[in-house]
Amino acid sequence: MRKMTVTVEKWPLKQPFVISRMDPMLHGEVVVVEIEENGIVGRGECERSDVFEPDYPNVTDGIEAAREAVERGASREDLLSLMPAGCARNAVDCALFELEAKQKGHTGWQMAGFREAPQPVTTVFTLSLDTPENMGAMAAQNQDRPILKLKLGREGDIERVAAVRAAAPNTRLVIDANTGWSLEQLKDYLPKLAELGVEMVEQPLPPGQDHLLEQIDPIIPIAADESCIDRSSLPELVGRYQIVNIKLDKTGGMTEALALLEDAQALGFDIMIGCMIGTSLAMAPAMLLAQQARWVDIDGPLLLSKDRDNGLIYQGSQVIAPDVAVWG
């Protein structure tokens, strides 16, 4: 019989992490699930999002509600009906995914159905929402990174992007409004952002307003983040977004993420792989998905004061999967 262990951990951030719709995060808080069966252990990590977003379902309660079924032998496919998509299912699913891989003598990438081990990828480096002056200063410190992601979503956003561009003239830029703009702002901002060399805009409008994007000429491709949860999201995104951002903490784990990836590609979407705040235990599964992505955002460990042992290797913005890895 299986045994599931659930642990809550706090990981200090190098500096507060700020986005438009939340209070500043002073640390990362994650939930680690370990599932042991006959001496073999699988692990998964998710963000404890209910700590930072009051309306988010309690993550540990969600995991505990599935304990009996998991310990009795529920499969990853069973989880799709046992647990809703989200952080809680992600931690359990990734633990079962690794457990199953080990039981079969497979690596994580083999379990995922990929033909080769993960190759190095380039991740964005995220700049928190701040004043134009402070974001420009941070950009100057990171101007040698290939691509910066700017958190926006408040008044003065064009000034923020301009300050970053002036400080990092040769760096690729993507931006994330985190649902903070109106349609009118988006129409006004897009040509200005194009002039500043921004190559992608992530989730400008709140979920539920996706239909308004039909009025937009996407001179810069637009990515669905909060509006893209799992495969059930896709019909509402077609013709409105050009990119989907796949995050394990939204899909509820690798099982659904792999299915979402396949369906999104079949519909012609470009792919972005994203993350929440977390350690390499959360990033390692996403690293497999990142092999299929045009944009990669798995910089969580770069924002932490330290990472786990045997974590992914970060050389600047290049991410490398080590031979002895924390997961998979």
N, C-alpha and C positions, 0 to 999 in steps of 0.2 A: 504493500500500500504506500502511496505517496505521503510526503509530509511537506507542507508549505510554511515557509517562514516569511514574515513581513516586517520590515525595518524602515523606520523613518530616519533620514539623515539630513543634516544641514551642512552646506558647503559655502564658505565665505566667498564673496565676490571681490574682485580687485577694486571696484568702485561701484556706486549705485547704478542700477540698470533701470532706465526710464523709458516708458512708452506712453502714448497719448491717453490711453483709456484706464490706466492703473496708477496707483501710488508707486513711488520708487521702491524697487526691490533692493534690499541690503544684503541678501544672501540667497543662495539657491536652496530649495528644500525639495528633496526627492524621496520617493518610496522605492525600496528594493524588495523584490520578490525572489525567493529561492525555492525551487521545487526539487525535492530529493526523492529518487526512486531507485531502490536496490544499489545504493552507493553512488549513483550518478546524479549530478546536480546541474540544473539549468537556472539561469539568472535573467532578470529583466529589471529595468529601471524606468520610472516615469516621474514627471514633475508633480509635486503635490499642489496642483493648481488651485484647489479650494482655499489655500492659505492666502493667495494673492488676489483671487477673484471671488468675492463673497457669494455670487450666484452659482458658482460651479459646484456640482455634486461632490460630496465628501469622498475623497479618493480611497482612504483606508476602509471606510465603511463599504464601498463598492467592492473592494477586493475581498473583504471578510464575508460578504454575502455569497461569494462564489466558492468559498473555501471547501465546503463539504463536497460539492460536485467535482472540484479539481482534485481533491485528495482521493476521491473514489474513482478517478481515472478519466475525467472529461477531456476530450481532445480539443485541439485548437479550433476545429470546425464547430464543435459544440459551443465554444465560447461565443461565437457569433450570434447565437440566440440566447445564451445565458446572461451575457453582459452587454450593455450598450457600448457603442464606440466611445472612446475617450481614454483618459490617462490610466484609469484603473485596469481596464482590459489590456492596455498596452503592456504593462509590467507583467501581467500573468501570461499573456500570449508570447512575449519574447522569452520568458523563462521556459515555457513549454516548447517553444521553437528550438532553443538551444538544447534542452533535455532530449528531445526527439532526435536531433542531429547527432548528439553524442551516442545515444542508444543505437543508432544505425551506423555509427562509425564514419559519419559525414562531417564536413566543415559547414559553417553557416552558409557560405556561398553556394555550396553544393545543394544544401537543403532548399535554398531559394531558387534553384533551377538555373543558375548562371554557369557559363562554360569555363570561366577562369577565375582565379583569385582576384580580389579587388585591387585595382591599380590606384596609384596616388591621384588625389583630386585636389582642386583649389577651392577653398571655402571663402565666402565673403567674411569680412570682419565688420562687426556691427558697432556703429556709433549711437549711443543713447541720445534721446531727445534732450536738447539743451539750448542755450542761447546760440545765435549764429557765431558769436565770438568764441565760445567754448567748443562748439563743434568744429569750427575752423582750426582751433588749436589742437584738438584731438586728431583731426585729419592730417595736420602737419607732422604729428608724431608717427603717423601710420601711412605716410604718402608712398612708401616703398611697397606697400601691399598691392597686389594686382587688382583687387576689387573691394570697395567699401559699400556697406549697406547702411543707409541713414534712416533712423527712426524719426518720423515726422507726424503731423496730424494736429498741429495747432497754428495759430496766426503767426505769420512770419516765416513760413516754410520755404518760400522761394529765396529769401535772404539767407536761410540756413544752407540751402544747396549751393548758392553762390559763394558763400564763405568757404565751404568745403572744397568746391571746385578751384577757388583761388589758391587754397593751401595745398591741394593735391592735383595739380593740373594734368597729370598723366595717368591717373588712376581711374579704372572703370567705376561707375556709380550705379547702384540700384537704390530704390527708396521704398519704404514701407510706411504707409499712412495709418495703418492699424485702425481702419474704419473712420478716420477722423475728418474726412472731407465731405462737402456737399457736392452735388452734381455741378453746380455753378463754379465752385472752386476748381474742380477737376478740369472742366472745359477751359478755364482761364489758365490753369497751371501747365497743361500738357505741352503747348508750344514753347513755353519758357523753359520747361525741363528738358525738352529736346535740344534747345539751344545750348544748355549747360552740359549736354552730353550724357544725360541720364538714359540708361538703356532698358529699364523695366520699372513699372510701378506696381507695388503690391497692395492689394485690398484697400482701394481708396474710399469706398462707400461701405456703410454697414450692411451686414447680411439682411436680406429682405428687400434691398433696393437694387439688386443685381439687374433687374429689368431696365433700369435707367441707363445702363451702359450701352443699350441698343442705340442710344442717341449720340454716342461718341464715335469719332473717327480715331481709332487707336494708332496714332502716329508713333506712340511708344506702346509696346505690348503690356497688357494688364494681367496681373496674376490674382487668382482666387486663393485666399488663405483661410480666413474665418468662414468664408462661404463654401469651402471645400472640405468636407468631413470624411466621407467615404464614397463608395460607388453610387449610393443613392443621391448624392449631390450633383452628379454630372449632368443630368438633363436640364437643370436650371442654369448651367454654366455655358452650354453650347451657344455660340453666336454672341456671347457677352464678354467672355474672357478668352485670352489666347494661351494662358499658362495656368497650370494648377500646382499649388504648393502642397506636397504630400508630407505630412508630419505624423510620426508614429503615435504621438500622444493625442492626435485627432482621430486617426483611423482606428485606433484600438489595437495596434500591433502589426507585426510583419504579415500575418495571414491576410488581413484585409488590405494592407498597403500594397502588397504584390498584386492583388487582384485589381485594385484601383489603378496602379501603374499601367497594367496591361490594357484596361478599358480606356484610360485617358489617352494613351498613345494611339489606340485604334481610332479614337475620335479626332485625332490630329492636334491635341494639345501639346505644347512644349511642357517640359517637366522641371520643377524646382523641388529640391529636397530640403526641408527645413527642420528646425529643432526648437525645443524649449530650453530653458536653463537646465543644464545637467552635466554629468560626467561622461567619460568615455564609455561607460557601461550603456548609456542611452545612445551615444553617437555611433557605436560600432555596428548595430543593425542598420542604422541609416546610411552608413558608409557603403553597404551593399547596394542599397537603392540608388545611391549617388552615382553609381556607374552608368546609370541610364539618364542622368539629368544634365540639362543645359546650365542651370544655376544650382550651386550647392551652398547651403547655409547650415553647417554643422560646427559652428565656432564656439559652442557652449563652454568647452574646457578652457578656451582662451580667455573667457571672461571671469573664470574662477581663480582664486588665489593658488589653488593646487588641484591636481587631478588624481585619479586612482592609479595604483601601480598597474603595470602592463597595459596602460591605456593606449589610445591611438597616438601616433607620433606627429607632432605639429612642428614643422620646420617653416617658420614664417606663417604663410597662409596655405602651405601645402600640407595635406593630411595623408599619412601613410599608415596602413594596417600592418602591425608587427606580426612576426611569425608566432609569437606567444602572446595571445590577445586576451583582453579582459572578458570578451564574449565571442562566441562563434568559432 
